[in-house]
Amino acid sequence: MKNIFNFFLLLMVLAGCQQNNIQEQLAACQQELSEKTEALEAALNSSESENLSLVHTVYLNVKDDISEADRSRLIEGIKTLASIPGVYNLKTGSFKDLGDKRALSEYEVVLQMEFLDEEAYRHYQQDSVHIGFKKSVADLLAGPPATHDFILQ
């Protein structure tokens, strides 16, 4: 009877060790899958960004009397445009006076993004996120935005 008990005890210890080993292997596989998924997504984004050809720049003339909260709302609203399919490399910033008299200083905020082509740009123009953004910040602008679009060469 003692031998049977010892045998079952030995089986339980071995089974426990094997389960720990399986869990460690599973965790390692999950980590490797996560790393490979990230690498694949980065490669796909990289290959798409190599084909970008259209750059869209928007200059915003912000009212002089807006609060810091409204300025933050404007910047956060701009950042939501990155969620629109086809928008790549969205950047935004505020005017920096470097003493150049030619500078477009009346435009305090600028945003720039890239598209694969004109079709992607036209989709962006009709996207509900873009339209909602324009409506939500119209009261913060002193005038209509100015834009500049160009093709990368």
Summary of the structure (lengths in Angstrom):
residues: 153
radius of gyration: 27.6
end to end distance: 85.1
largest distance: 98.4
contacts: 364
relative contact order: 0.17
helix: 56%
strand: 19%
